[in-house]
Amino acid sequence: MTRILCVDFGSTYTKAALVDVDSGALVATASHSTTIGTDLMDALDVLRARLAERTGERPTWEVRACSSAGGGLRVAVVGNEQLVTSEAGHRVALSSGGRVVAVVSGTLDATVVTELRAARPDVVLLVGGTNGGNTRVLRANAQALAATGDATPVVVAGNASCQAEVAAVFEQAGTPCVVADNVLPEIGVVCPGPARAAIREMFVRHVIGGKHLSRQEEFVRIVRGATPDLVLRGVEVLAGTQQGAGVAVVDVGGATTDVHSVVELDPEDANLRREVVSTLPASRTVEGDLGVRWNAAGIVEAAVKEGLLAGGEEPALRSAARPRIAEPGLDAGSPGEQSLDQRLAILAVKVALRRHSGRAQVVVSSGNRLVERTGKDLREVTLLVGSGGVLRHAKPREAHTLLAAALDGHGAGAWLLPEGPRLVVDRAYVLAAVGLLADDYPEVAVALAIQLEHLGDTHVPA
């Protein structure tokens, strides 16, 4: 039997799934608090021992891991102009698993470079110009970044006409650099794959070790990428197993709430956006202000702004946010604390889904009332998967109620959210494992994805 241990080092919990790659079966799962204060491998050692006891095997399995611990992956995007190349770079950076900490446009000056460095990115995604188009800004920005003497790795994914020249600038300056295909080869066409792979390479080669999360050499060797990147890969595999028009996954974490979606795009919508930046079929958004621990106050602020709170609810939620921020490891043991966690999670999911999706609005043009749609249309999504500690620890009925409540009441605002999807809670950490296995064991990844609805809790709407 060939078994692989798939591990996700999260900001709060480290999760492990032992997979038999001969049969495609999920053998066992376990989780442990992430040992961020000591060495991340301490948590893995505990999980290995626990799974060895359950299976009766020696814990000599191959390990594949992803990580969002220590702040995950921070990406800054530098492009020619805000509405075209910078926007394309922003979407690609999000799909790569990074938290986008800065997006700047135009020729960099000293002030903007200083602001960029203050954002402390782990990787800079440098884009600009369609192939054969403008090279001046891309070349100037490469010179400005190289002149700082900063060793922050750079992924160059702009105009192919000058990529070799730009790479030489960084090489001469001693700045780590990888070249990828242009993210915007022509107007209206976004090409995320090569840049996404290059960002993953930089994360593994330069970022994960630099965070000093573990003293053990094994840690750097087993990490394959940032957790959100591998999860999105898992969502892509999951979408391929479904009969419907799309899949969405919402992951409520202690620091962020991430939404991943893979949908069949409406050809009419794609054509309408071709003049600017096309919508990506597979995309991800990360909401850095929505987390049930570190950013609990951000959930309350966003809910107030969106008008989502019931009368008199705000003071209690603000009061609940304070101890969660002060002690991110807070264990919500009592029913009252669990109820507050679940309410914060409902609000986080509701806001995150709205930000990820599009919206339909009535506009008046030449005296006529027209319906204008913007953003990504999720209405035909047939499967909504929930993930994150609050959902996994809730009882099945509570978890489904939480997800359903997050979708409730969006009609009045014309949000293009899923309408009556099946609801599933990923209690077995399947999606990260699917992503970790997808490239080398595609059939196993598909088998795991198909099992998701049986391993988790599924609710089919009436």
Secondary structure, 3 states (H helix, E strand, C coil): CCEEEEEEECCCEEEEEEEECCCCEEEEEEEEECCCCCCHHHHHHHHHHHHHHHHCCCCCCEEEEEECHHHCCEEEEEECCCCCHHHHHHHHHHHCCCEEEEEEECCCCHHHHHHHHHCCCCEEEECCCCCCCCCHHHHHHHHHHHHCCCCCCEEECCCHHHHHHHHHHHHHHCCCEEECCCCCCECCECCCHHHHHHHHHHHHHHHHHHCCCCCCHHHHHHEEEEHHHHHHHHHHHHHHCCCCCEEEEEEECCCCEEEEEEECCCHHHHHHCCCCCCCCCEEEEEECCCCCCCCHHHHHHHHHHHCCCCCCCHHHHHHHHHHHHHCCCCCCCCHHHHHHHHHHHHHHHHHHHHHHCCEEEEEEECCEEEEEEECCCCCCCCEEEEECHHHHHCCHHHHHHHHHHHHCCCHHHCECCCCCCEEEECCCCHHHHHHHHCCCCHHHHHHHHHHHHHHCEEECCC
